[in-house]
Amino acid sequence: MEPEHGYKLGDQYLSEVKRVLISGGKFICLTLAESHVLGLLFSKLRFGWIMSIHAIPLQSCEKSSLQTFMVIAVKGSPAVVQPITSSFNRSSLDCNSNQIPGMYNELDNENRIREEYLTGSDVLHSLEDLRLGAKGALDKLNPGRRVQLILSSQNSRYSFRAVLLDAQEQSETFLRHCGVIIVPKTRARGWLYSSEEGQWKVVESAEAARLIMVFLDSSHMHASMDDIQKDLSPLVKRLEPANNYGSQIPFMMVDDPIKERELVHQVTSSLTGRITIEDVVFSNVEGDVSHILPDGDLTFRRMIFQRNEDLVQSEALLTREGSTVVSSGKTDRRKVSSSKSRKRGNQRKTNAPQETLKISHDYLASLYHSGILSGFMLVSSYLEKVSSTGRTVRAVVIGLGAGLLPMFLHGTMPFIHVEVVELDSLVFSLAKEYFDFIENDRMKVHITDGIEFVRRVASTVAPVGAAVIDRKENGNLKTLLSSDSESLLDSHNSSEIDILVVDVDSEDPSSGLSCPAADFIEEPFLKDAKSSISKQGLFVVNLVSRSTKIKEMVISRLKTVFNHLYSLQLEEDVNEILFALKTDDGITENQFTEAADQLQKLLLCRHPKMRQAIVDTSKKITRLK
């Protein structure tokens, strides 16, 4: 099967195999185990087939350097998912150095996918199971019913993993009795679609009495949406409630805003897992930072961690040498949203040259980065005092990613000495090679654990003799010092951190918490963070979660530890930026305007719109404590 011509024919052939074989029937395929062949075989026969792969012994007189394999697939129940077994070990196959690793790569990847299905907490049901009453009568709505199932039949070309959800509270005002929402592979692992709590939120927003959520995977990557809908229609028709008979079932699709996508680099880290660098062009995407960026469909470079594929780790605007913005030639560029909650699109690898591309550190493409900087308004009086004396502010950012926030700080606030704490040295190397990150006398990277770093700082900070506070005097912000200190700077311990930012992703996004990692919101770390920052210090946490319960829990813990807490909720994203102050007297909301003006003077942005966007964002901050 030639990959450029044969996929459609191969797909049709396997569809016929699935149709004509009875339960217990065998399909046997002899193959050289090329990746495109195994990719089709494994994904097409993923559900309802027991598969094994065997090496055909070479005759001693044979001179071929290629190994022939036999794949055996036995037809079973549609809801059966089992790992693919092999009858050989790696050391016994040494015919071709490229063929064998490629075969094992496909086998390992497929078994990893199957293992995810096997270890899921929900039982996968077949349509036949449901027809026999495994989860009650399907023709009647049962509020709160949630069923995981495999959609497939003798005549269908594809198999689909799906979730049937009957709205938790039935109402006469539903827009539809039954609806189908199709979730692309790149969105399926996100909390909103992978967790039960998230799925119920989707049901609410869909306003459907019954919602059938269908998940696409690698087996559908070459199928058109028309083909998928044609295959699904008779399957979902068997799941509609009685009061929907005769009505058309609407199909909805989770959006994928990416217009073009180019794979730049991919590597696997022992700490972080697979890391992908890609260049993307968005089409007609809406967001709050569009007025900051140049016109046109712009190209961005992104860093993505496989462990949290639903979340873009970093995103930077690309320019050509000479600072010309990279554009696709269109002039219909609308808006861009925060990268820490922006979703991935479908991947398409090209061979466009990369040497002319340059990262622009003059723009913050991620809305949440602007949000973090806007919170500096809360300590702008202190920052202004330090900068006016020619001293430096110590800022520590935990989590490097592509290094975009530290580089912007480095370029716009020259009085800040930036230190970045990153656990993975490979991430550091990628930031330098693909995102133009640099180290110098005002920018330093520590390859270490962020929690341990803060703990060490907290243990070395000595008490100081002066208390420094901001308070309002005659309607104006004024910095006051205790009598035993001659100046603000005399009270500052050089080992203290003035601004501490936590911007790290979670290793387990399925928990509902995408950022930060859970250890960074535990009370021991929060107490160390408070101890490590200066009296006028600012502690910042980028919180990404769609779970109201998780957000409330994080806020409650911060309120317990810190004297003052503020929040910035980004309207179109799940990001919420939390700012905590150590000082006894926090800044009040009626002082925000003056503080924002101070921040505006401190920001040395090359583009006035960028500076104004940060200042405007600061006006959306609210006080929680």
C-alpha positions as CSV (number, residue, x, y, z in Angstrom):
1,M,0.0,0.0,0.0
2,E,1.6,3.2,-1.2
3,P,1.0,6.0,1.5
4,E,0.2,8.7,-1.0
5,H,-2.3,6.6,-3.0
6,G,-3.3,3.6,-0.9
7,Y,-4.9,4.9,2.3
8,K,-8.4,5.3,0.9
9,L,-8.2,1.8,-0.8
10,G,-6.8,0.3,2.3
11,D,-9.5,1.9,4.5
12,Q,-12.2,0.5,2.1
13,Y,-10.6,-2.9,2.1
14,L,-10.5,-3.1,5.9
15,S,-14.1,-1.9,6.2
16,E,-15.1,-4.8,4.0
17,V,-13.1,-7.2,6.2
18,K,-14.9,-5.9,9.3
19,R,-18.3,-6.3,7.5
20,V,-17.9,-9.8,6.1
21,L,-16.2,-11.6,9.0
22,I,-18.4,-13.2,11.7
23,S,-17.5,-13.0,15.4
24,G,-14.5,-15.2,15.9
25,G,-13.4,-14.9,12.3
26,K,-9.7,-14.2,11.5
27,F,-8.1,-11.7,9.3
28,I,-4.4,-12.5,8.4
29,C,-2.1,-9.9,6.8
30,L,1.5,-10.4,5.6
31,T,3.4,-7.1,5.7
32,L,6.8,-5.5,5.8
33,A,5.4,-3.4,8.7
34,E,5.8,0.0,7.2
35,S,4.5,2.7,9.5
36,H,1.7,3.8,7.2
37,V,0.5,0.1,6.9
38,L,0.6,-0.6,10.7
39,G,-0.9,2.8,11.5
40,L,-3.9,1.9,9.4
41,L,-4.2,-1.7,10.6
42,F,-3.8,-0.9,14.3
43,S,-6.2,2.0,14.4
44,K,-8.8,0.5,12.1
45,L,-9.0,-2.7,14.1
46,R,-8.6,-1.0,17.5
47,F,-12.1,-1.7,18.9
48,G,-13.5,-5.2,18.9
49,W,-10.5,-7.1,17.6
50,I,-7.8,-9.3,19.4
51,M,-4.6,-8.6,17.5
52,S,-1.1,-10.2,17.5
53,I,2.0,-9.8,15.3
54,H,4.5,-12.4,14.4
55,A,7.8,-12.5,12.6
56,I,8.1,-14.9,9.6
57,P,11.4,-16.7,9.9
58,L,13.8,-16.0,7.1
59,Q,15.3,-18.9,5.2
60,S,19.1,-19.1,5.6
61,C,19.6,-18.8,1.9
62,E,17.6,-15.6,1.7
63,K,19.5,-12.4,1.1
64,S,16.7,-9.9,1.8
65,S,17.4,-7.4,4.5
66,L,13.7,-6.9,5.2
67,Q,11.7,-8.9,7.7
68,T,8.2,-10.1,6.8
69,F,5.6,-10.0,9.6
70,M,2.2,-11.6,10.0
71,V,-0.6,-9.7,11.7
72,I,-3.5,-11.8,13.0
73,A,-6.8,-10.1,14.0
74,V,-9.7,-12.0,15.5
75,K,-13.1,-10.4,15.5
76,G,-14.8,-10.0,18.9
77,S,-17.2,-7.8,20.8
78,P,-17.2,-4.1,19.5
79,A,-16.4,-2.9,23.0
80,V,-13.3,-5.0,23.4
81,V,-10.0,-3.2,23.6
82,Q,-6.9,-5.3,24.2
83,P,-3.1,-4.6,23.8
84,I,-1.5,-6.0,20.7
85,T,0.7,-9.0,21.5
86,S,3.9,-10.0,19.7
87,S,5.6,-13.4,19.6
88,F,9.2,-12.2,19.3
89,N,11.6,-9.9,21.2
90,R,13.6,-7.0,19.9
91,S,17.0,-8.7,20.1
92,S,15.9,-11.5,17.8
93,L,15.2,-9.1,14.9
94,D,18.3,-7.5,13.4
95,C,17.6,-7.6,9.7
96,N,17.2,-3.9,9.0
97,S,18.2,-1.1,11.4
98,N,15.4,1.2,10.2
99,Q,12.6,-1.3,9.7
100,I,12.5,-2.9,13.2
101,P,12.6,0.4,15.3
102,G,9.9,1.8,13.1
103,M,7.7,-1.3,13.6
104,Y,8.2,-1.1,17.4
105,N,7.5,2.6,17.5
106,E,4.1,2.0,15.8
107,L,3.4,-1.0,18.1
108,D,4.3,0.9,21.3
109,N,2.3,4.0,20.3
110,E,-0.8,1.9,19.6
111,N,-0.5,-0.1,22.8
112,R,-0.1,3.2,24.7
113,I,-3.5,4.4,23.3
114,R,-5.1,1.0,24.1
115,E,-3.8,1.1,27.6
116,E,-5.4,4.5,28.2
117,Y,-8.8,2.9,27.3
118,L,-8.1,-0.1,29.5
119,T,-7.1,1.9,32.5
120,G,-10.1,4.3,32.3
121,S,-12.5,4.3,35.3
122,D,-15.5,3.8,33.1
123,V,-16.7,0.6,31.4
124,L,-16.9,0.8,27.7
125,H,-20.3,-0.6,26.4
126,S,-21.3,-1.6,22.9
127,L,-24.5,-0.6,21.2
128,E,-25.6,-4.2,21.7
129,D,-25.0,-4.0,25.4
130,L,-27.2,-0.9,25.6
131,R,-29.9,-2.5,23.4
132,L,-30.1,-5.3,25.9
133,G,-30.6,-2.8,28.8
134,A,-27.1,-2.6,30.3
135,K,-27.8,1.0,31.3
136,G,-31.6,1.1,31.4
137,A,-34.1,2.0,28.7
138,L,-32.4,4.3,26.2
139,D,-35.7,5.5,24.7
140,K,-36.4,7.3,28.0
141,L,-34.3,10.2,29.4
142,N,-32.7,9.4,32.7
143,P,-31.4,12.7,34.4
144,G,-27.7,12.4,35.2
145,R,-27.1,9.2,33.2
146,R,-23.6,9.0,31.7
147,V,-22.5,6.0,29.6
148,Q,-19.2,5.4,27.9
149,L,-19.6,3.4,24.7
150,I,-18.1,2.3,21.4
151,L,-20.2,3.3,18.4
152,S,-19.7,0.7,15.7
153,S,-21.7,-1.8,13.6
154,Q,-21.3,-4.4,11.0
155,N,-21.8,-1.9,8.2
156,S,-19.9,1.1,9.6
157,R,-16.4,2.0,8.3
158,Y,-15.2,3.4,11.5
159,S,-15.4,2.9,15.3
160,F,-15.9,5.8,17.6
161,R,-15.5,6.2,21.4
162,A,-18.4,8.2,22.7
163,V,-20.1,9.3,25.9
164,L,-23.9,9.5,26.2
165,L,-25.1,12.1,28.7
166,D,-28.6,12.8,29.8
167,A,-28.9,16.3,31.3
168,Q,-28.7,16.3,35.1
169,E,-31.8,18.5,35.3
170,Q,-34.5,18.0,32.7
171,S,-36.3,21.1,31.4
172,E,-39.0,22.0,28.9
173,T,-36.7,24.8,27.5
174,F,-34.0,22.7,26.0
175,L,-33.0,23.8,22.5
176,R,-32.8,20.2,21.3
177,H,-33.9,16.8,22.7
178,C,-30.8,15.1,21.3
179,G,-27.5,16.4,19.8
180,V,-24.1,15.1,18.8
181,I,-20.8,17.0,19.4
182,I,-17.7,15.8,17.7
183,V,-14.4,16.4,19.6
184,P,-11.2,16.3,17.5
185,K,-8.2,14.3,18.7
186,T,-6.3,17.5,19.7
187,R,-9.0,18.6,22.1
188,A,-10.0,15.2,23.5
189,R,-7.5,15.1,26.4
190,G,-8.5,18.5,27.8
191,W,-10.3,18.6,31.1
192,L,-13.5,20.0,29.5
193,Y,-13.9,16.9,27.4
194,S,-12.0,14.2,29.3
195,S,-13.4,14.7,32.8
196,E,-16.9,14.0,34.0
197,E,-17.3,17.4,35.5
198,G,-16.1,19.1,32.3
199,Q,-18.5,17.0,30.2
200,W,-21.5,18.1,32.2
201,K,-20.5,21.7,31.6
202,V,-20.6,21.0,27.9
203,V,-24.0,19.5,28.2
204,E,-25.2,22.7,30.0
205,S,-23.8,24.9,27.2
206,A,-25.3,22.7,24.5
207,E,-28.8,23.0,26.0
208,A,-29.6,19.4,25.0
209,A,-31.7,16.9,26.9
210,R,-29.3,14.2,25.6
211,L,-25.9,14.9,24.3
212,I,-23.7,12.3,22.5
213,M,-20.1,13.3,22.7
214,V,-18.0,11.6,20.0
215,F,-14.2,11.5,20.2
216,L,-12.0,11.3,17.1
217,D,-8.6,9.6,17.2
218,S,-5.8,8.6,14.8
219,S,-8.1,6.2,13.0
220,H,-10.1,9.1,11.7
221,M,-7.3,11.4,10.6
222,H,-7.8,10.8,6.8
223,A,-11.6,10.8,7.0
224,S,-13.5,13.9,5.9
225,M,-16.2,15.3,8.1
226,D,-18.8,14.3,5.6
227,D,-17.6,10.7,5.8
228,I,-17.6,10.7,9.6
229,Q,-21.1,12.2,9.8
230,K,-22.4,9.7,7.3
231,D,-20.9,6.9,9.3
232,L,-22.2,8.2,12.6
233,S,-25.8,9.1,11.6
234,P,-27.3,5.6,11.7
235,L,-25.4,4.8,14.9
236,V,-26.5,7.8,16.9
237,K,-30.1,7.4,15.6
238,R,-30.2,4.2,17.7
239,L,-29.5,6.4,20.8
240,E,-32.1,9.1,20.4
241,P,-34.9,9.3,23.1
242,A,-38.4,8.5,22.2
243,N,-39.6,12.1,22.2
244,N,-37.1,12.9,19.4
245,Y,-38.4,10.4,16.9
246,G,-38.7,11.9,13.5
247,S,-36.5,14.9,14.3
248,Q,-33.1,15.5,12.7
249,I,-30.2,15.1,15.2
250,P,-27.9,18.1,14.9
251,F,-24.1,17.6,14.6
252,M,-21.8,20.1,16.3
253,M,-18.0,20.3,16.0
254,V,-15.5,21.6,18.5
255,D,-13.6,24.3,16.6
256,D,-10.0,24.1,15.5
257,P,-8.9,27.6,14.6
258,I,-5.5,26.7,13.1
259,K,-5.2,27.4,9.4
260,E,-1.7,26.2,8.7
261,R,0.7,24.2,10.9
262,E,4.3,23.3,10.4
263,L,6.3,20.9,12.6
264,V,9.7,22.5,13.4
265,H,11.2,20.2,15.9
266,Q,10.2,17.3,18.2
267,V,12.2,15.7,21.0
268,T,11.6,13.6,24.1
269,S,12.8,14.6,27.5
270,S,13.2,12.1,30.4
271,L,11.6,14.7,32.7
272,T,9.0,16.5,30.6
273,G,8.2,13.8,28.0
274,R,7.7,14.7,24.3
275,I,8.1,18.4,23.5
276,T,6.9,19.8,20.2
277,I,8.0,23.1,18.5
278,E,5.6,24.2,15.7
279,D,4.8,27.2,13.6
280,V,1.1,28.0,13.2
281,V,-1.1,30.5,11.3
282,F,-4.5,31.2,12.8
283,S,-7.6,32.1,10.8
284,N,-10.4,34.2,12.1
285,V,-9.5,33.7,15.8
286,E,-11.0,36.0,18.3
287,G,-9.3,37.4,21.4
288,D,-8.4,40.5,23.4
289,V,-4.9,41.2,22.2
290,S,-5.7,41.6,18.5
291,H,-5.3,45.4,18.7
292,I,-1.8,44.9,20.0
293,L,-0.5,42.8,17.1
294,P,0.1,43.9,13.5
295,D,-2.6,43.3,10.9
296,G,-2.8,40.1,8.8
297,D,-2.8,36.4,9.4
298,L,0.2,36.2,11.6
299,T,2.6,33.3,12.2
300,F,3.4,32.1,15.7
301,R,5.9,29.7,17.1
302,R,4.6,27.4,19.9
303,M,6.1,25.0,22.4
304,I,3.8,22.2,23.5
305,F,4.3,19.4,26.1
306,Q,2.7,16.1,25.1
307,R,1.6,15.5,28.7
308,N,-0.7,18.4,28.4
309,E,-1.5,18.5,24.7
310,D,-4.6,20.6,25.2
311,L,-2.6,23.5,26.5
312,V,0.1,25.5,24.6
313,Q,3.1,26.0,26.9
314,S,4.4,29.1,25.1
315,E,3.6,31.1,22.0
316,A,5.7,33.8,20.3
317,L,5.1,36.1,17.3
318,L,7.4,35.4,14.4
319,T,9.1,38.0,12.3
320,R,11.5,38.0,9.4
321,E,15.0,39.3,9.7
322,G,14.6,43.1,9.8
323,S,11.6,42.9,12.1
324,T,9.0,42.4,9.3
325,V,6.1,40.4,10.7
326,V,5.6,37.0,9.1
327,S,2.2,37.0,7.5
328,S,0.3,34.6,5.3
329,G,-0.6,37.4,2.9
330,K,-4.1,37.8,4.3
331,T,-5.3,41.0,5.9
332,D,-8.2,39.6,7.8
333,R,-6.4,38.9,11.0
334,R,-8.8,39.3,13.9
335,K,-7.8,38.4,17.4
336,V,-5.6,36.1,19.4
337,S,-6.3,34.5,22.8
338,S,-4.1,33.3,25.7
339,S,-1.7,30.5,24.8
340,K,-2.0,28.8,28.2
341,S,-5.5,27.9,27.4
342,R,-5.5,27.9,23.6
343,K,-6.1,24.6,22.0
344,R,-4.0,22.7,19.5
345,G,-4.9,22.2,15.9
346,N,-4.3,19.4,13.4
347,Q,-0.7,18.9,12.5
348,R,0.7,19.2,9.0
349,K,4.4,19.0,8.4
350,T,6.1,21.1,5.7
351,N,9.6,21.8,4.6
352,A,9.6,25.6,4.6
353,P,13.0,27.1,5.4
354,Q,13.4,28.4,9.0
355,E,16.5,30.5,8.8
356,T,14.8,33.8,8.0
357,L,12.4,33.6,11.0
358,K,13.0,35.6,14.1
359,I,11.2,35.7,17.5
360,S,9.7,39.1,18.4
361,H,10.3,39.8,22.1
362,D,8.5,43.2,21.7
363,Y,5.1,41.6,21.8
364,L,3.4,39.3,24.3
365,A,1.3,37.0,22.2
366,S,-0.2,35.4,25.2
367,L,-2.9,37.3,27.0
368,Y,-2.1,35.8,30.4
369,H,1.5,37.1,30.1
370,S,0.1,40.6,29.8
371,G,-2.1,39.7,32.8
372,I,0.9,38.8,34.9
373,L,2.6,42.0,34.1
374,S,-0.5,44.1,34.8
375,G,-0.4,42.9,38.4
376,F,3.0,44.7,38.9
377,M,0.7,47.7,39.3
378,L,0.1,46.4,42.9
379,V,3.7,47.1,43.8
380,S,4.4,50.0,41.3
381,S,5.1,52.5,44.1
382,Y,7.9,50.2,45.3
383,L,9.2,49.5,41.8
384,E,9.3,53.2,41.1
385,K,11.3,53.9,44.3
386,V,13.8,51.2,43.5
387,S,14.3,52.2,39.8
388,S,14.8,55.9,40.7
389,T,17.7,55.0,43.0
390,G,19.5,53.0,40.3
391,R,19.1,49.7,42.2
392,T,17.6,46.5,40.9
393,V,14.5,44.5,41.7
394,R,14.9,40.7,42.0
395,A,12.3,38.8,40.0
396,V,12.1,35.0,40.0
397,V,10.0,33.2,37.4
398,I,9.4,29.5,38.1
399,G,8.9,27.7,34.8
400,L,10.9,28.8,31.7
401,G,8.9,27.4,28.9
402,A,10.1,29.3,25.8
403,G,11.4,32.1,28.0
404,L,9.0,34.7,26.5
405,L,7.8,36.4,29.8
406,P,11.4,36.7,31.2
407,M,12.7,38.1,27.9
408,F,9.9,40.7,27.8
409,L,10.6,41.7,31.4
410,H,14.3,41.9,30.5
411,G,13.6,44.3,27.6
412,T,11.0,46.5,29.1
413,M,12.0,46.9,32.8
414,P,15.8,47.3,32.8
415,F,15.9,47.8,36.6
416,I,14.7,44.2,37.1
417,H,17.2,41.4,37.5
418,V,15.4,38.2,36.2
419,E,16.1,34.7,37.4
420,V,14.3,31.8,35.9
421,V,14.0,28.4,37.7
422,E,13.6,25.4,35.3
423,L,13.7,21.8,36.2
424,D,14.4,20.5,32.7
425,S,17.7,21.4,31.0
426,L,16.3,20.3,27.7
427,V,13.6,23.0,27.9
428,F,16.3,25.5,28.5
429,S,18.2,24.4,25.4
430,L,15.0,24.6,23.3
431,A,14.3,28.1,24.5
432,K,17.7,29.2,23.4
433,E,17.7,27.4,20.0
434,Y,14.1,28.0,18.9
435,F,12.9,31.1,20.8
436,D,16.1,33.3,21.0
437,F,16.3,33.2,24.7
438,I,19.5,34.6,26.1
439,E,21.4,34.7,29.4
440,N,23.4,37.8,30.5
441,D,24.2,39.8,33.6
442,R,20.5,40.6,34.1
443,M,19.1,37.2,33.1
444,K,20.0,34.0,34.8
445,V,18.6,30.5,34.6
446,H,18.8,28.0,37.5
447,I,18.3,24.3,36.5
448,T,16.8,23.0,39.7
449,D,13.5,22.2,41.3
450,G,11.3,25.3,41.9
451,I,10.0,24.2,45.2
452,E,13.4,23.5,46.6
453,F,14.7,26.8,45.2
454,V,12.1,28.8,47.1
455,R,12.6,26.8,50.2
456,R,16.3,27.6,50.2
457,V,15.7,31.3,49.7
458,A,13.1,31.2,52.5
459,S,15.6,29.6,54.9
460,T,18.4,32.1,54.1
461,V,16.3,35.3,54.3
462,A,17.3,37.1,57.5
463,P,14.8,39.4,59.4
464,V,15.3,43.0,58.6
465,G,15.0,45.9,61.0
466,A,12.6,48.1,59.1
467,A,9.1,47.7,58.0
468,V,8.1,49.1,54.6
469,I,4.5,49.8,53.8
470,D,2.5,51.6,51.2
471,R,-0.4,53.7,52.6
472,K,-2.6,56.4,51.4
473,E,-1.9,59.9,52.5
474,N,-4.0,62.9,51.4
475,G,-5.4,60.7,48.6
476,N,-2.0,59.7,47.3
477,L,0.1,56.6,47.5
478,K,3.2,57.1,49.7
479,T,6.0,54.8,50.8
480,L,6.6,55.0,54.6
481,L,9.5,53.6,56.5
482,S,9.9,52.7,60.1
483,S,12.0,55.1,62.2
484,D,15.0,52.8,62.5
485,S,15.6,52.8,58.7
486,E,17.1,55.6,56.7
487,S,15.7,54.5,53.4
488,L,13.6,51.9,51.7
489,L,16.6,50.1,50.3
490,D,18.3,49.8,53.6
491,S,15.5,47.6,54.8
492,H,15.8,45.2,51.8
493,N,17.6,41.9,52.3
494,S,19.6,41.1,49.1
495,S,18.6,37.5,49.2
496,E,14.9,38.2,49.3
497,I,12.7,38.0,46.1
498,D,10.8,41.1,45.2
499,I,8.5,39.4,42.6
500,L,7.9,35.7,42.5
501,V,5.9,34.2,39.6
502,V,4.8,30.6,39.4
503,D,4.0,29.6,35.8
504,V,4.4,25.9,35.6
505,D,2.0,23.3,34.0
506,S,0.6,20.2,35.8
507,E,1.9,16.8,35.0
508,D,-1.7,15.5,35.4
509,P,-4.1,17.8,33.5
510,S,-6.9,15.2,33.9
511,S,-7.2,16.2,37.5
512,G,-8.8,19.4,36.4
513,L,-5.8,21.5,37.3
514,S,-3.7,22.5,34.2
515,C,-1.6,25.1,35.9
516,P,0.3,25.2,38.3
517,A,1.5,21.7,39.3
518,A,-0.3,20.7,42.5
519,D,2.7,21.0,44.8
520,F,2.8,24.8,44.1
521,I,-0.5,25.3,45.7
522,E,0.2,23.2,48.8
523,E,0.4,25.2,52.1
524,P,4.1,24.4,52.8
525,F,5.2,25.9,49.5
526,L,2.9,28.9,49.9
527,K,4.4,29.6,53.3
528,D,7.9,29.3,51.9
529,A,6.9,31.7,49.1
530,K,5.7,34.2,51.6
531,S,8.9,33.9,53.6
532,S,11.1,34.3,50.5
533,I,9.6,37.5,49.2
534,S,10.5,41.0,50.6
535,K,8.1,43.0,52.7
536,Q,6.9,44.8,49.6
537,G,7.1,41.6,47.6
538,L,4.5,40.3,45.1
539,F,3.6,36.6,44.6
540,V,1.9,35.7,41.3
541,V,0.3,32.4,40.4
542,N,-1.1,31.5,36.9
543,L,-4.1,29.4,37.7
544,V,-5.6,27.4,34.8
545,S,-8.6,25.2,35.6
546,R,-12.2,24.9,34.5
547,S,-13.2,23.5,37.8
548,T,-14.9,25.9,40.2
549,K,-14.1,23.7,43.2
550,I,-10.4,23.7,42.4
551,K,-10.3,27.5,41.9
552,E,-12.1,28.0,45.2
553,M,-9.7,25.7,47.0
554,V,-6.6,27.5,45.6
555,I,-8.0,30.9,46.5
556,S,-8.9,29.7,50.0
557,R,-5.3,28.5,50.6
558,L,-3.8,31.7,49.4
559,K,-6.1,33.8,51.7
560,T,-5.0,31.7,54.6
561,V,-1.3,32.4,54.0
562,F,-1.2,35.9,52.6
563,N,-2.4,39.2,54.0
564,H,-3.9,40.5,50.7
565,L,-5.1,38.7,47.6
566,Y,-6.1,40.0,44.2
567,S,-7.5,38.3,41.1
568,L,-7.5,38.9,37.3
569,Q,-10.0,36.7,35.5
570,L,-9.3,36.6,31.8
571,E,-12.7,36.9,30.1
572,E,-12.2,34.5,27.2
573,D,-9.9,32.0,28.9
574,V,-9.8,29.6,31.8
575,N,-6.7,31.5,33.1
576,E,-7.1,33.3,36.4
577,I,-4.0,35.3,37.6
578,L,-3.8,35.5,41.4
579,F,-1.6,38.2,43.1
580,A,-0.7,38.0,46.8
581,L,1.0,40.7,48.9
582,K,3.0,40.2,52.0
583,T,2.7,43.8,53.3
584,D,0.3,44.6,56.2
585,D,-1.3,47.4,54.3
586,G,-2.5,46.3,50.8
587,I,-3.4,48.6,48.0
588,T,-7.1,49.4,47.8
589,E,-9.1,49.5,44.6
590,N,-9.5,53.3,44.7
591,Q,-5.7,53.5,44.4
592,F,-5.5,51.3,41.3
593,T,-5.7,54.2,38.8
594,E,-2.7,56.0,40.3
595,A,-0.8,52.7,40.6
596,A,-1.5,51.9,37.0
597,D,-0.2,55.3,35.9
598,Q,3.0,54.5,37.8
599,L,3.3,51.2,36.1
600,Q,2.8,52.8,32.7
601,K,5.8,55.1,33.3
602,L,8.0,52.1,34.3
603,L,7.3,50.0,31.1
604,L,9.7,50.8,28.3
605,C,7.8,49.1,25.5
606,R,8.9,49.6,21.9
607,H,5.2,49.5,20.9
608,P,2.9,51.9,22.8
609,K,-0.1,49.7,22.2
610,M,1.6,46.9,24.1
611,R,2.2,49.1,27.1
612,Q,-1.3,50.4,27.0
613,A,-2.8,46.9,26.8
614,I,-0.9,45.9,30.0
615,V,-2.1,49.1,31.8
616,D,-5.7,48.5,30.6
617,T,-5.6,44.9,31.8
618,S,-4.5,46.1,35.3
619,K,-7.8,47.9,35.6
620,K,-9.6,44.6,35.5
621,I,-7.9,43.3,38.7
622,T,-10.2,42.9,41.7
623,R,-9.5,42.5,45.4
624,L,-10.4,39.2,47.1
625,K,-9.0,39.9,50.5
